[in-house]
Amino acid sequence: MDALKSTRPNQKLRTRKDLLQAASRLLRQGRNPSLEEIAEEAMVSRATAYRYFPGVEALLLEASLDVAVPDVRSLFAGTPTDDPLARLDRLEEAFHEMTRSNELQLRLMLMNALRQGASGEQDGATPIRQNRRSTLIDAALAPTRTQFRPEALDRLRKALALLYGTEAMLVFKDVLQLDDAEAREVTRWAIHALVEAARRER
């Protein structure tokens, strides 16, 4: 029973990802698909699709952003495999470009997620957001894992998730009112400080 429970969050994340990928495929075909068409393409029911997205507009918005996420295979090409700072700096650069180029869409996507979370209709098990940043952070750190104790590496990857993505952009831009240059300087400083802290935990 415990094993079954532990697989359910992963299954739900896969279902959400399947819906996004189905929508992306239909968009690349030049179509403006309905939620029913996307659900059929993903081989799930219309009711299932509605559990993950409040409507077709939210689903298509996020699907269009999926293609803007950096590709792991090419992202770290030419980056040293033994230097976590260089690799995380490269990731920061890619995230900065992605968020700057898609700021309006990212704000709308976050608004949709906040609306879902505030509605009280979520069961707590169905994911509201797709976790893209952890995969990229893990890819950045993968060749350098032996430089950290396992517990320190786990804390590091979780702490780094606070520095990449839409939420970090909103804090720097809306709350602190920093320009791009200063925001990036603070981000890189925080990344380096976290890596050094994790290294000291040997």
N, C-alpha and C positions, 0 to 999 in steps of 0.2 A: 504493500500500500504506500509506504514512504517513497519508494522508487517511482511509483506512478505519479505521486504528487509532484516530485521533483522534475518530472519531464513536462508537466503541463505548461509552466511558464515558457519553456523553449518552444513547445508546440504553438503556443499563442504568438510568440514572436515570429515564428516561421510563417504562420498564417497571415500575419500583418505584412510581412515582407513579400509573400506571394501575391497579395493584392496590389502592392506597389509595383512589383515587377510586371504584373499583368497590365496594369494601367500604362506603364512605360512602353510596353510592347505595342499597345493599341495607339498610343500617341505617336510613336515612331512611324506607324502606318498612315499617319495623317488623319486619323479619326478623332472625333470628339465623343468618346464613349459615355454611355450612361452607367450608373452604378450596377445595373443588372448585367450589362455586357461585360463589365470588368469582373464581376463575381463569377460569371460563366467562364471567362478566360482563366480565372484563378482556380476554377473548379470548387467553388464554395457557394453556399446559398446567399441570396440577397440579404436575409436576416443576419447572417454571419458578417457580411461586409458592413452592415450598419452598426454592429457591435464595436467595430474598430474605427470607423469614420462617421462623423455626423451627417455627411452628405457627399455627393460626387465632387463638388467643388473642392472640398478639403482634401479628398483623395488625389484628385488630379494636380492640385497645387504641390502636394508633397512628392508626387511621382515626378513632376518636372524638376524638382530640386534634387532628386536622387542622382540624376545624371551629372550634377555639378559637384558631387562628392569626389574628392581625389581618388584616383585609382592606385591601389597599393603597389601593384606590379611596376608601375613607372615612377611613382612618387619618390622612392628612395634610390633610384638609379644614380650611380656615381657618388652616393653619400657613404662615408666610411662606415663599415659594419661594426667597428669597435668603439665608436664614439656616440654615446646616447645623446649628448648635448647637440651635436651636429644634426642628428636625425630628428630630434624633437624640435630644433629650430627650423628645419626644413618643413616639418609638419605645421608649425605655427605659421610659416609663410603661406602654405597652401590653404590653411583655414582662413587666414586673413583675406586672401584673394577671393575665396569662395563666399565669405560673408559680405564682403564689400560689393561684390558683383550681384548678389542676390538678397540685399538687405530687406527690400519690401516684401518679397516672398517669404523670407524667414520670419519676419515680424507677423505676417498673416498666419503662417503655420503655427507659431507659438500662441497666437491669439486663439486659434481653433483648439489647440491642446488645453489651454487654460479654461476655455469655455466648457470643454468636456469634463475636465477635472472638477469644475465648480458646479456642474449640473447635478451632482449627486446620483447620477444614473450608472456610474461605473461600478463594476463588481470588485474592483481592487486587484483582480487577476489579469484582466485584459489590458495590455499595454497601450498607453495613450501616445507614447513617443517611440520612435525607432532609435535604437542606440547605435549610431554610426561611429561616434568618436572613439569608443573603446577598442573597436577593431583596428582603427588606424594607430592609436596609441600603442596597442600590443604589437603591431607590425613594426613600429619605430623602435620599441625596446627589445624585440625578440632576439636580435643577434648579440645583445649585451646583457642578457639575463644573468649570466654567471658573475657579473660585477656587483650583484646585490643579493642579500639574503632574501629568501622567498617571501617572508613577511613584509620586509621593507619594499620589495618590488610590488607586492599587492597594494600596499598603501600608496606607493608612488603613482601607480597607474590610475587609482581612484582619485587622488588629489589632482592629477593632471587634467582629469575630465572637467574640472571646474574652470580651466583656463582656455579651453578650446570651444568654439561654437557660439550660438546665438546669445546665450545668457551672458557670456563674458563681453560680447560686443555691446549689449544693452547697458551693462554696468559701466563700462568705460565711456560710452557715448552719451547715454541719457543721465546716469546718476553722477558720474565724475566729470562729465563734459570735457573729456580729453580728445585731442586730435589724434589722427591715426598714428603719427610718429611716436607720440608719448605713450599711447596705449600699447603699441608693439614693444616699446622699450620696457615697460612695466611687465608685460607678459613674459618676455624673454628673461628678465631678471627673476621672476617668480619660478619659471621653469628651471633655471640653473640652481636656484636656492633649494628647490625640492629634490633635484637630483643629488646635490651635494649632501643634503640631509639624509637621503636614503643610503648613500654610500657610507656615511659614518656609522650606520647601524650594522656594520659587519662584525 
